[in-house]
Amino acid sequence: MLATTSTLSSTASQLTPLSSLSPNPFSVKFSFAFRENNNRIAVPTSLKSQRCHLSALPALRVSASSQSAPTSVEASKVSALPSEMKAWVYGQYGGVDVLKFDTKVAVPELLEDQVLVKVVAAALNPVDFKRRQGKFQNTDSPLPTVPGYDVAGVVVKVGSKVKDFKEGDEVYGDINEKALEGPKQSGSLAEYTAVEERLLALKPKNLDFVQAAALPLAIETAYEGLERTGFSAGKSLLVLNGAGGVGSLVIQLAKHVFGASRVAATSSTGKLELLKSLGADLAIDYTKENFEELPEKFDVVYDAIGQCDKAVKVVKEGGSVVALTGAVTPPGFRFVVTSNGAVLKKLNPYLESGKVKAVIDPKGPFPFSKLVEAFSYLETNRATGKVVIHPIQ
């Protein structure tokens, strides 16, 4: 019998490797031809409550620094590369119970334009569980799959045509160029992952690996969505689900990178102060107000929750509505992000200056052994910012 979810939820030492099971449900052999805590937004405990009163909220403290983080020791830990690694794997589509822990997954081989990254931290995204549930299996890579898109880690090997990275470099990125079209069979929820150099950037010097891992897919989605609307200085924006992984970054990019004249955002009661700390001029409590009834209209509405039918009611004539999920109502549009290390490089100065920050859910980071719990939590849709897995070991 396969290890149960409760077993998988315990410490790594209690997990049953797939390799020791008989019969083995599938053979996992991936062979492809193909610097602490200076800058994280600390969400006070009181902000976790969905029903706390604003008068009871303590001041939200944002710690930011443009100083370099202490030199990481991760690079010095890398020794001879193993042929096998620990990883989470699923061999069929379904709920969290299909996730299995394996200690004998083959370390992926490199293409000439790829680097092998020793994973230090990874983050979860809705696309991870939707993929696992089989929502886009027609364009997915073959099973079995090691899940994971976001990665932060250390380069331990480079392909023959790699020019921008060398062994020992601390990097971060979204490892899948196309989120839904043939994403890698061997993802970032493993000790090692292979990534094309064009999808990566050097980790911002002042961020730790946890903060860096929380950024790639979400910040690239936030940036690309704003770009596609033609957003520019002086324009106004409404963000639906402003406390989420993407929404929290849309607020910051709109304000500090694009030069928005006014940013409004929605959240539950307990997260309103977080929205203001990120740069929102107007924080809307969706449990008490219907944003679609606002007299104010916006140049762009960024819908990160799936309410496009309401979003279109508050957009100016000729404006744009970005819909990341749910049904799309004209003039709304949907897009799927394309991973691009050049975007991360462009945004690194804003991250290093502290103008833009990673928002990490206060329940995390979750250890590698608690991946099932981390996914279960993410799937409640109650997370603040990003759910991060660290350490990967």
Beta strands, then each sheet from edge to edge (+ up, - down):
strand 1: 84-89
strand 2: 100-106
strand 3: 114-124
strand 4: 150-158
strand 5: 170-174
strand 6: 192-196
strand 7: 200-202
strand 8: 236-240
strand 9: 262-267
strand 10: 282-285
strand 11: 298-303
strand 12: 315-323
strand 13: 332-333
strand 14: 387-389
sheet 1: 1+ 2-
sheet 2: 6+ 3- 4+ 5- 7+
sheet 3: 6+ 3- 14+
sheet 4: 10+ 9+ 8+ 11+ 12+ 13+
end
